């Protein structure tokens, strides 16, 4: 430990650059890993806060609960109705007492909107005794959600009428406690599954990047450790020194990364999903997750550093004499293909196997690409070197053969983003074809025998509210059911009609076609937002990874570059060789990862592979990926000049 600390403190400027690169890589990995973990925690927290609105039946319950969804200005309002059915009814989350008949509890956002809109558009729907009470955050899915809790008498007709069977409604049910688990029919469950898929697509590149961070400037470290082994250091000494150096640097990177994430969290709460923003606490995972990141990232870096020490421990003389390591085994390709096939088969049976198994297999298939990458790079290197017709091709090919893992670390981020782009290309959020989004009419579905009476009741209410509208009865694709539709003459009277007709048919809410399709529209908008967020995070990881590893590769190979310069090789030739040794593997692995992503995404697809959105993702990946690698290579050019400017190479 003392020797390792002394070497770390006494390192020259260029060796300190290596430590800074590792710290920067771990910092970025930690911040983005916290974002991925925090996003999953946020969706789970939302689902937990929504659960109380779905009654859990108990024949001996002391309360009756029902839920429905109303609308105002195109925004949904969750309406929960509660009635006492015995002594000591359970108090809902976010409330201090059980509501009395006629008592209203509303969310802050609904209270604000009620104050701004005319009473005949909103407030009169929830008329009750006295001023409305405020619901606390525990009752809300997101801060600006519109929620109303209405107290009813147990004999109220609305507390016995069956609600429409959809995701936002629940028929009156006796309860003894509020549910704590969201039912599988809820939209929140679907969002949670999508969030876990997104997390896999973001976390796997981060883990690969974090593991690769431990191998930054690995050649220089291996030379130093091999020299120590040759003068008497034991394998245990080498391992302890490596772990100590890697873990200390990683811990500093984790602390900085957590600070970066903390600073970025307030702006992140403004990302709109499921119709609203986020509570700040939602994006901070629980203590166990936080401890897992703080402990897990340094352990990952330390373990990755130790895994790379096998050559130093087994053959320090070979490392010191710069012998080419043995080729990677073709079994890597077999394992990667097997994992891709396993996920594709499992995704087709997702309903039977469960989402957890499918998501886990997706992560393994993704990691399989990382296992395959170095082997493919080595094969490409042998092809490039064998077909070279000039110095540039020969240098590029020999470098790929000599250290395929180092080249893969440079292009892995972009290649893995190709998998993400291919997978997400089939999640086209353009909307369902033929979706009715009309807002010029409202309707409900009732029994055919009641249609005439309901229509007359509706006309009477509209007349008393002085609203000009046409009322029609239409058939619906359901036996013994008909639809009663209201056509306001003034398109601006839609919310006045809603308010005037509130409670006309107990358990029913008048809605427009746009209201009925709002859930699907929100889902498609959120998929668009989610895919963009995942791609932005993935590209950020890829760009940072390419830049850092490109600089690190120059430091690793500075002796070789200096010797090439002394031998008379122009720097322009070295630059072209470096560019070729990254672009050629990128073209092969990038195209392969795109194809793999398409194959894996096909069983879960929302669109055809030729959708405009998918083509846009493909084009963006090709253009930005190529530009990113070129930019990363250009960023390291000044360092290459610096390490080759001396007339003789720096001694090791």
RAFENBEL-V410175 format. One record per backbone hydrogen bond with DSSP energy under -1.0 kcal/mol. CO is the residue of the C=O (numbers start at 1). NH is the residue of the N-H. E is the energy in kcal/mol with one decimal. If there is no record, write none. Layout:
co->CO nh->NH e->E
co->CO nh->NH e->E
//
This chain:
co->1 nh->5 e->-2.5
co->2 nh->6 e->-2.2
co->3 nh->7 e->-2.6
co->4 nh->8 e->-2.1
co->5 nh->9 e->-2.3
co->6 nh->10 e->-2.4
co->12 nh->16 e->-2.2
co->13 nh->17 e->-1.4
co->15 nh->19 e->-1.3
co->16 nh->20 e->-2.4
co->17 nh->21 e->-2.6
co->18 nh->22 e->-2.2
co->19 nh->23 e->-2.5
co->20 nh->24 e->-2.7
co->21 nh->25 e->-2.6
co->22 nh->26 e->-2.6
co->23 nh->27 e->-2.3
co->24 nh->28 e->-2.4
co->25 nh->29 e->-2.5
co->26 nh->30 e->-2.8
co->27 nh->31 e->-2.4
co->28 nh->32 e->-2.4
co->29 nh->33 e->-2.4
co->30 nh->34 e->-2.6
co->31 nh->35 e->-1.5
co->32 nh->36 e->-2.3
co->33 nh->37 e->-2.8
co->34 nh->38 e->-3.1
co->35 nh->39 e->-2.3
co->36 nh->40 e->-1.5
co->37 nh->41 e->-2.3
co->38 nh->42 e->-2.4
co->39 nh->43 e->-2.0
co->40 nh->44 e->-2.3
co->41 nh->45 e->-2.5
co->42 nh->46 e->-2.3
co->43 nh->47 e->-2.5
co->44 nh->48 e->-2.2
co->45 nh->49 e->-2.1
co->46 nh->50 e->-1.7
co->47 nh->51 e->-1.1
co->50 nh->53 e->-1.9
co->51 nh->54 e->-2.0
co->58 nh->61 e->-2.5
co->62 nh->85 e->-2.6
co->63 nh->175 e->-3.0
co->64 nh->83 e->-2.0
co->65 nh->173 e->-2.0
co->66 nh->81 e->-2.8
co->67 nh->170 e->-2.8
co->68 nh->79 e->-2.9
co->70 nh->77 e->-3.4
co->72 nh->75 e->-2.5
co->75 nh->72 e->-2.2
co->77 nh->70 e->-2.9
co->78 nh->148 e->-2.8
co->79 nh->68 e->-2.1
co->80 nh->150 e->-2.8
co->81 nh->66 e->-2.1
co->82 nh->152 e->-3.2
co->83 nh->64 e->-2.7
co->92 nh->95 e->-1.4
co->94 nh->136 e->-2.2
co->100 nh->103 e->-2.5
co->102 nh->129 e->-1.3
co->103 nh->151 e->-2.8
co->104 nh->133 e->-2.7
co->105 nh->149 e->-3.5
co->106 nh->135 e->-2.3
co->107 nh->111 e->-2.5
co->108 nh->112 e->-2.3
co->109 nh->113 e->-2.3
co->110 nh->114 e->-2.6
co->111 nh->115 e->-1.6
co->112 nh->116 e->-1.2
co->113 nh->117 e->-2.3
co->118 nh->121 e->-2.0
co->119 nh->124 e->-2.6
co->122 nh->125 e->-1.8
co->123 nh->126 e->-1.3
co->133 nh->106 e->-3.2
co->136 nh->139 e->-1.8
co->137 nh->140 e->-1.7
co->142 nh->145 e->-1.7
co->146 nh->78 e->-2.5
co->147 nh->107 e->-2.3
co->148 nh->80 e->-2.8
co->149 nh->105 e->-2.3
co->150 nh->82 e->-2.5
co->151 nh->102 e->-3.0
co->153 nh->156 e->-1.8
co->156 nh->159 e->-2.0
co->157 nh->160 e->-1.5
co->157 nh->161 e->-1.3
co->164 nh->166 e->-1.6
co->166 nh->169 e->-1.5
co->170 nh->67 e->-2.4
co->173 nh->65 e->-2.6
co->174 nh->58 e->-2.2
co->175 nh->62 e->-1.0
co->175 nh->63 e->-1.5
co->183 nh->186 e->-1.9
co->186 nh->190 e->-1.0
co->187 nh->191 e->-2.3
co->188 nh->192 e->-2.2
co->189 nh->193 e->-2.0
co->190 nh->194 e->-2.3
co->191 nh->195 e->-2.6
co->192 nh->196 e->-1.9
co->193 nh->197 e->-2.0
co->194 nh->198 e->-2.6
co->195 nh->199 e->-2.4
co->196 nh->200 e->-2.1
co->197 nh->201 e->-2.1
co->198 nh->202 e->-1.5
co->199 nh->203 e->-3.8
co->200 nh->204 e->-2.0
co->202 nh->206 e->-1.2
co->203 nh->207 e->-3.0
co->204 nh->208 e->-2.6
co->205 nh->209 e->-2.7
co->206 nh->210 e->-3.2
co->207 nh->211 e->-2.7
co->208 nh->212 e->-2.5
co->209 nh->213 e->-1.8
co->212 nh->215 e->-1.6
co->213 nh->216 e->-1.2
co->215 nh->218 e->-1.7
co->217 nh->221 e->-1.7
co->218 nh->222 e->-3.1
co->219 nh->223 e->-2.2
co->220 nh->224 e->-1.9
co->221 nh->225 e->-2.9
co->222 nh->226 e->-2.7
co->223 nh->227 e->-2.0
co->224 nh->228 e->-1.8
co->225 nh->229 e->-2.5
co->226 nh->230 e->-2.2
co->227 nh->231 e->-1.2
co->228 nh->233 e->-2.7
co->229 nh->232 e->-1.4
co->234 nh->238 e->-2.1
co->235 nh->239 e->-2.6
co->236 nh->240 e->-2.6
co->237 nh->241 e->-2.5
co->238 nh->242 e->-2.3
co->239 nh->243 e->-2.9
co->240 nh->244 e->-2.7
co->241 nh->245 e->-2.3
co->242 nh->246 e->-2.6
co->243 nh->247 e->-3.1
co->244 nh->248 e->-2.3
co->245 nh->249 e->-1.9
co->246 nh->250 e->-2.5
co->247 nh->251 e->-2.8
co->248 nh->252 e->-1.9
co->249 nh->253 e->-2.1
co->250 nh->254 e->-2.7
co->251 nh->255 e->-2.3
co->252 nh->256 e->-2.2
co->253 nh->257 e->-2.5
co->254 nh->258 e->-2.6
co->255 nh->259 e->-1.9
co->256 nh->260 e->-2.3
co->257 nh->261 e->-2.4
co->258 nh->262 e->-2.5
co->259 nh->263 e->-2.0
co->260 nh->264 e->-1.6
co->261 nh->265 e->-1.4
co->264 nh->268 e->-1.6
co->265 nh->269 e->-1.5
co->267 nh->270 e->-1.4
co->268 nh->271 e->-1.7
co->269 nh->278 e->-1.9
co->273 nh->276 e->-1.8
co->276 nh->273 e->-2.5
co->281 nh->284 e->-1.0
co->286 nh->290 e->-2.6
co->287 nh->291 e->-2.8
co->288 nh->292 e->-2.3
co->289 nh->293 e->-2.1
co->290 nh->294 e->-2.5
co->291 nh->295 e->-2.7
co->292 nh->296 e->-2.8
co->293 nh->297 e->-2.0
co->295 nh->299 e->-1.8
co->296 nh->300 e->-2.8
co->297 nh->301 e->-2.5
co->298 nh->302 e->-3.0
co->299 nh->303 e->-3.1
co->300 nh->304 e->-2.6
co->301 nh->305 e->-2.1
co->302 nh->306 e->-2.1
co->303 nh->307 e->-2.5
co->304 nh->308 e->-1.3
co->306 nh->309 e->-2.0
co->309 nh->313 e->-2.7
co->310 nh->314 e->-2.7
co->311 nh->315 e->-2.7
co->315 nh->319 e->-1.6
co->316 nh->320 e->-2.5
co->317 nh->321 e->-2.1
co->318 nh->323 e->-2.5
co->319 nh->322 e->-1.4
co->329 nh->332 e->-1.4
co->330 nh->334 e->-1.4
co->331 nh->335 e->-2.5
co->332 nh->336 e->-2.4
co->333 nh->337 e->-2.5
co->334 nh->338 e->-2.2
co->335 nh->339 e->-2.2
co->336 nh->340 e->-2.1
co->337 nh->341 e->-2.4
co->338 nh->342 e->-2.4
co->339 nh->343 e->-2.2
co->340 nh->344 e->-2.2
co->341 nh->345 e->-2.4
co->342 nh->346 e->-2.4
co->343 nh->347 e->-2.9
co->344 nh->348 e->-1.1
co->347 nh->350 e->-1.3
co->349 nh->353 e->-2.7
co->350 nh->354 e->-2.5
co->354 nh->358 e->-1.6
co->355 nh->359 e->-2.8
co->356 nh->360 e->-2.2
co->357 nh->361 e->-2.4
co->358 nh->362 e->-2.0
co->359 nh->363 e->-2.0
co->360 nh->364 e->-2.0
co->361 nh->365 e->-2.6
co->362 nh->366 e->-2.2
co->363 nh->367 e->-2.4
co->364 nh->368 e->-2.0
co->365 nh->369 e->-1.1
co->367 nh->371 e->-1.8
co->368 nh->372 e->-2.2
co->369 nh->373 e->-2.3
co->372 nh->376 e->-2.1
co->373 nh->377 e->-2.5
co->374 nh->378 e->-2.2
co->375 nh->379 e->-2.1
co->376 nh->380 e->-2.8
co->377 nh->381 e->-2.5
co->378 nh->382 e->-1.9
co->379 nh->383 e->-1.9
co->380 nh->384 e->-3.1
co->381 nh->385 e->-2.8
co->382 nh->386 e->-2.1
co->383 nh->387 e->-1.7
co->390 nh->394 e->-1.9
co->391 nh->395 e->-2.8
co->392 nh->396 e->-2.5
co->393 nh->397 e->-2.6
co->394 nh->398 e->-2.5
co->395 nh->399 e->-2.1
co->396 nh->400 e->-2.0
co->397 nh->401 e->-2.2
co->398 nh->402 e->-2.5
co->399 nh->403 e->-2.1
co->403 nh->407 e->-1.4
co->404 nh->408 e->-2.4
co->405 nh->409 e->-2.1
co->406 nh->410 e->-1.1
co->407 nh->411 e->-1.7
co->408 nh->412 e->-2.3
co->411 nh->415 e->-2.7
co->412 nh->416 e->-3.0
co->413 nh->417 e->-1.8
co->414 nh->418 e->-1.5
co->415 nh->419 e->-1.1
co->416 nh->420 e->-1.8
co->417 nh->421 e->-3.1
co->418 nh->422 e->-2.6
co->419 nh->423 e->-2.6
co->420 nh->424 e->-2.8
co->421 nh->425 e->-1.4
co->424 nh->427 e->-1.9
co->426 nh->606 e->-2.8
co->426 nh->607 e->-1.5
co->432 nh->435 e->-1.4
co->438 nh->514 e->-2.1
co->442 nh->486 e->-3.5
co->443 nh->511 e->-1.8
co->444 nh->484 e->-2.5
co->446 nh->482 e->-2.5
co->447 nh->450 e->-1.1
co->450 nh->454 e->-2.6
co->451 nh->455 e->-2.7
co->452 nh->456 e->-2.2
co->453 nh->457 e->-2.3
co->454 nh->458 e->-2.6
co->455 nh->459 e->-2.3
co->456 nh->460 e->-2.3
co->457 nh->461 e->-2.1
co->458 nh->462 e->-2.3
co->459 nh->463 e->-2.3
co->460 nh->464 e->-2.1
co->461 nh->465 e->-1.7
co->462 nh->467 e->-2.5
co->463 nh->466 e->-1.2
co->468 nh->489 e->-2.4
co->470 nh->487 e->-3.3
co->472 nh->485 e->-2.9
co->474 nh->483 e->-3.3
co->476 nh->478 e->-3.1
co->478 nh->481 e->-1.4
co->480 nh->448 e->-1.9
co->482 nh->446 e->-2.6
co->483 nh->474 e->-3.1
co->484 nh->444 e->-1.7
co->485 nh->472 e->-2.7
co->486 nh->442 e->-2.3
co->487 nh->470 e->-2.1
co->490 nh->493 e->-2.3
co->493 nh->497 e->-2.7
co->494 nh->498 e->-2.2
co->495 nh->499 e->-2.2
co->496 nh->500 e->-2.7
co->497 nh->501 e->-2.2
co->501 nh->504 e->-2.3
co->505 nh->508 e->-2.3
co->511 nh->443 e->-2.1
co->512 nh->516 e->-2.1
co->513 nh->517 e->-1.4
co->515 nh->518 e->-1.2
co->517 nh->521 e->-2.5
co->518 nh->522 e->-2.9
co->519 nh->523 e->-2.3
co->520 nh->524 e->-2.5
co->521 nh->525 e->-2.3
co->522 nh->526 e->-2.7
co->523 nh->527 e->-2.4
co->524 nh->528 e->-2.1
co->525 nh->529 e->-2.4
co->526 nh->530 e->-3.4
co->527 nh->531 e->-2.8
co->528 nh->532 e->-2.0
co->529 nh->533 e->-2.5
co->530 nh->534 e->-2.7
co->531 nh->535 e->-2.5
co->532 nh->536 e->-2.6
co->533 nh->537 e->-2.7
co->534 nh->538 e->-2.7
co->535 nh->539 e->-3.0
co->536 nh->540 e->-2.4
co->537 nh->541 e->-2.4
co->538 nh->542 e->-2.6
co->539 nh->543 e->-3.1
co->540 nh->544 e->-2.5
co->541 nh->545 e->-2.8
co->542 nh->546 e->-2.8
co->543 nh->547 e->-2.5
co->544 nh->548 e->-2.7
co->545 nh->549 e->-2.6
co->546 nh->550 e->-1.8
co->547 nh->551 e->-1.9
co->548 nh->552 e->-2.5
co->549 nh->553 e->-2.4
co->550 nh->554 e->-1.4
co->551 nh->555 e->-1.7
co->552 nh->556 e->-2.5
co->553 nh->557 e->-2.0
co->557 nh->561 e->-2.8
co->558 nh->562 e->-2.4
co->559 nh->563 e->-2.3
co->560 nh->564 e->-2.2
co->561 nh->565 e->-2.2
co->562 nh->566 e->-2.4
co->563 nh->567 e->-1.9
co->564 nh->569 e->-2.5
co->565 nh->568 e->-1.4
co->570 nh->574 e->-1.6
co->571 nh->575 e->-2.8
co->572 nh->576 e->-2.2
co->573 nh->577 e->-2.3
co->574 nh->578 e->-2.5
co->575 nh->579 e->-2.3
co->576 nh->580 e->-2.3
co->577 nh->581 e->-2.4
co->579 nh->583 e->-2.7
co->580 nh->584 e->-2.1
co->582 nh->586 e->-1.8
co->583 nh->587 e->-2.5
co->584 nh->588 e->-1.9
co->585 nh->589 e->-3.2
co->586 nh->590 e->-2.9
co->587 nh->591 e->-1.6
co->588 nh->592 e->-2.2
co->589 nh->593 e->-2.9
co->590 nh->594 e->-2.1
co->591 nh->595 e->-2.1
co->592 nh->596 e->-2.4
co->593 nh->597 e->-2.7
co->594 nh->598 e->-2.2
co->595 nh->599 e->-2.4
co->596 nh->600 e->-2.5
co->597 nh->601 e->-2.3
co->598 nh->602 e->-1.5
co->602 nh->605 e->-1.5
co->608 nh->611 e->-1.7
co->611 nh->615 e->-2.4
co->612 nh->616 e->-2.2
co->613 nh->617 e->-2.0
co->614 nh->618 e->-2.4
co->615 nh->619 e->-2.8
co->616 nh->620 e->-2.7
co->617 nh->621 e->-2.5
co->618 nh->622 e->-2.4
co->619 nh->623 e->-2.5
co->620 nh->624 e->-2.6
co->621 nh->625 e->-2.4
co->622 nh->626 e->-1.8
co->623 nh->627 e->-2.5
co->624 nh->628 e->-2.5
co->625 nh->629 e->-2.1
co->626 nh->630 e->-2.3
co->627 nh->631 e->-2.7
co->628 nh->632 e->-2.5
co->629 nh->633 e->-2.2
co->630 nh->634 e->-2.3
co->631 nh->635 e->-2.3
co->632 nh->636 e->-1.2
co->634 nh->637 e->-1.2
co->636 nh->640 e->-1.9
co->637 nh->641 e->-2.3
co->638 nh->642 e->-2.0
co->639 nh->643 e->-2.4
//
